[in-house]
Amino acid sequence: MNIALIGYGKMGKAIEQIALSRGHQIVLTIDLGNMDAFTAENLARVDVAIEFTSPHSTFDNLKRLLSFHVPVVCGSTGWLDKYEAIEEYCLQEQGSFLYASNFSVGVNIFFEVNKRLAELMAPHPEYAIRMEEIHHTQKKDAPSGTAVSLAEQILQRYPAKKQWVNHASDKAEELAIISERIDPAPGTHKVLYSSAIDDIEIIHTAHSRTGFATGAVLAAEFLAGKKGIYTMKDVLGL
């Protein structure tokens, strides 16, 4: 499979290593230094593009790739206010798109555990809920995209919580997410239910970027040759 990497930072390089180890070819890398190479002609031989850039550039990158009819796997976070517009544009172009806030197989299983735990805890308001997330200092958004996904999953299943906030809160309707930036942490996410009697918590701790990179390549393998909009639930059969 021929892959284009849009964004060639630490994640892009980690994805490159995994892709090559699985027998794929990286035929194009696009970064700030060579944006002039981001053309339909250069992308014509690409089976799938994997986009990991920054929040301010993601939307334009995705629209360009979809206009070139290149299947796109996207892992950038911090741009989801424009997600519906990308979905509409993908359908308009009859394109192929897969977004995940986190491609790690373990995190996507963690998502399912989080959903079920929120359902079980919803009838028990004596438990206070909070979330914590820790990432490296180069992380450009806070809370992380993964933390936002976890929070939205809880809000959908725990009616007492109406919105998440990125600070400590004593308001019953607010779900607090506490963000810390500490090097060299690749990513830790915790959901804590606390009462006077006991605590229940679930934690996912990444040890390196390898899990994220492997999941992104698995997503690219899944998306190649397909049309439509998909998620990691489709890739993993969850």
C-alpha positions in Angstrom: 0.0 0.0 0.0 1.3 3.5 -0.9 0.9 5.9 2.0 1.2 9.7 2.2 2.0 11.3 5.5 0.6 14.7 6.0 2.6 16.0 9.0 6.0 14.6 9.7 6.6 15.3 13.3 7.1 12.7 16.0 3.8 10.9 15.3 4.5 11.0 11.5 7.9 9.4 12.0 6.5 6.8 14.4 3.8 5.9 11.8 6.4 5.7 9.1 8.4 3.1 11.1 5.3 0.9 11.7 4.1 1.2 8.1 7.4 0.2 6.7 7.6 -2.8 9.1 4.2 -3.9 7.8 5.4 -3.9 4.2 3.9 -0.5 3.1 5.6 2.3 1.2 5.8 5.9 2.3 5.6 7.6 -1.1 5.1 11.2 0.0 5.6 13.2 3.2 4.2 16.7 3.5 5.3 19.1 6.3 5.7 22.9 6.7 8.9 22.9 4.7 7.4 21.4 1.5 3.7 22.5 1.3 4.3 23.2 -2.4 4.4 19.4 -2.9 0.8 19.0 -1.6 -0.7 18.6 -5.0 -3.2 16.3 -6.8 -0.4 15.1 -9.1 1.8 14.0 -6.2 -1.1 12.3 -4.5 -2.3 10.5 -7.5 -0.4 7.3 -6.7 -1.4 7.3 -3.0 -3.8 4.6 -1.6 -4.4 6.4 1.6 -3.1 9.6 3.4 -2.6 9.8 7.2 -3.0 13.3 8.6 -1.4 14.3 11.9 -0.9 18.0 12.0 -2.0 21.0 14.2 -5.5 22.2 14.9 -5.3 25.3 12.7 -4.3 23.4 9.5 -6.3 20.2 9.8 -9.6 21.4 8.2 -7.9 22.8 5.1 -5.7 19.7 4.8 -8.7 17.3 4.9 -10.7 19.3 2.4 -7.8 19.3 0.0 -7.2 15.6 0.4 -10.9 14.8 -0.1 -11.0 17.0 -3.1 -8.2 15.0 -4.6 -10.3 11.8 -3.9 -7.6 10.4 -1.5 -8.9 8.3 1.4 -7.9 10.1 4.6 -7.1 8.8 8.1 -7.0 11.7 10.5 -5.6 11.8 14.1 -5.3 15.6 14.6 -7.2 17.0 17.5 -8.5 20.4 18.5 -10.5 21.0 15.2 -13.7 19.2 15.9 -15.9 22.3 15.7 -15.6 21.7 12.0 -16.1 17.9 12.0 -19.6 18.0 10.6 -18.5 20.2 7.7 -15.8 17.6 6.8 -18.4 14.8 7.1 -20.7 16.7 4.7 -17.8 17.4 2.3 -16.7 13.8 2.3 -20.2 12.6 1.4 -20.4 15.3 -1.3 -17.1 14.1 -2.8 -18.0 10.5 -2.3 -14.8 10.2 -0.4 -13.3 8.0 2.3 -12.6 9.4 5.8 -11.7 7.9 9.2 -11.2 10.1 12.3 -10.1 9.0 15.7 -9.1 11.1 18.7 -6.9 8.2 19.6 -5.9 5.2 17.4 -4.5 3.0 20.2 -6.2 -0.4 20.4 -6.0 -0.2 24.2 -7.6 3.3 24.3 -10.5 2.2 22.1 -11.2 -0.7 24.4 -10.9 1.8 27.3 -13.6 3.9 25.5 -16.0 0.9 25.7 -15.2 0.3 29.4 -15.8 4.0 30.1 -19.2 3.9 28.4 -20.3 0.9 30.3 -19.1 2.3 33.6 -20.9 5.5 33.1 -24.1 3.6 32.5 -23.7 1.6 35.7 -22.8 4.7 37.7 -25.6 7.0 36.5 -28.2 5.8 39.1 -25.7 6.5 41.9 -25.4 10.3 42.4 -23.5 9.9 45.7 -20.4 9.4 43.5 -18.6 12.5 42.3 -17.0 12.2 38.9 -13.8 13.9 37.7 -11.3 13.2 34.9 -7.5 13.7 34.7 -5.2 13.6 31.7 -1.5 14.0 31.5 0.5 14.6 28.3 4.0 15.9 27.3 4.5 19.7 27.1 4.5 19.8 23.3 0.8 18.7 23.3 -0.9 21.6 21.6 -4.5 21.3 22.9 -6.0 20.9 26.3 -7.9 18.9 27.2 -6.7 16.2 24.9 -8.9 14.9 22.1 -9.0 11.5 24.0 -10.2 13.3 27.2 -12.9 15.1 25.2 -14.1 11.8 23.7 -14.2 10.2 27.2 -16.1 13.2 28.6 -18.7 13.2 25.8 -19.2 9.5 26.3 -20.0 10.1 30.0 -22.3 13.1 29.3 -24.3 10.9 26.9 -24.9 8.3 29.6 -24.9 10.2 32.9 -27.8 12.7 32.8 -26.7 14.6 35.9 -23.7 16.0 34.1 -24.6 18.6 31.5 -21.2 19.8 30.2 -17.4 19.3 30.7 -15.1 22.0 31.8 -11.3 22.1 31.8 -10.8 23.0 35.4 -11.8 21.9 38.9 -15.4 22.4 39.6 -17.9 21.9 42.5 -20.9 22.4 40.3 -23.0 19.2 40.2 -23.8 19.6 36.5 -20.1 20.1 35.4 -17.7 17.3 34.6 -14.2 18.5 35.5 -11.2 17.6 33.4 -7.9 18.4 34.9 -5.1 18.7 32.4 -1.4 18.5 33.2 1.6 18.8 30.8 4.6 16.9 32.0 7.5 15.5 30.0 8.0 12.9 28.7 4.5 11.5 29.3 2.9 10.1 26.0 -0.5 10.1 27.6 -2.4 9.1 30.7 -6.2 9.3 31.1 -8.1 8.7 34.3 -11.9 8.6 35.1 -12.6 8.7 38.8 -15.9 8.1 40.7 -15.5 9.0 44.3 -17.8 8.7 47.3 -17.4 8.8 51.1 -17.5 5.0 51.1 -15.2 4.1 48.2 -13.6 5.1 44.9 -13.8 3.5 41.5 -11.3 4.5 38.8 -10.3 3.4 35.4 -6.9 4.4 34.0 -5.2 4.1 30.6 -1.4 4.9 30.5 0.5 4.9 27.2 4.1 3.9 27.4 5.1 5.2 24.0 3.7 6.5 20.7 3.9 3.0 19.2 0.3 2.1 20.1 -1.0 5.2 18.5 1.1 4.7 15.3 0.2 1.0 15.0 -3.5 1.9 15.3 -3.2 4.6 12.6 -1.6 2.1 10.2 -4.3 -0.5 11.0 -6.9 2.2 10.2 -5.2 3.0 6.9 -5.2 -0.7 6.0 -8.9 -0.8 6.8 -9.8 2.3 4.8 -7.9 1.7 1.6 -10.4 0.8 -1.2 -13.5 1.8 0.8 -15.9 4.7 0.5 -17.7 6.4 3.3 -17.1 7.6 6.9 -15.7 5.2 9.5 -14.3 5.1 13.1 -11.9 2.9 15.0 -15.0 0.9 16.2 -15.3 -0.2 12.5 -11.6 -1.1 12.3 -11.6 -3.1 15.6 -15.1 -4.6 15.3 -16.2 -3.1 18.6 
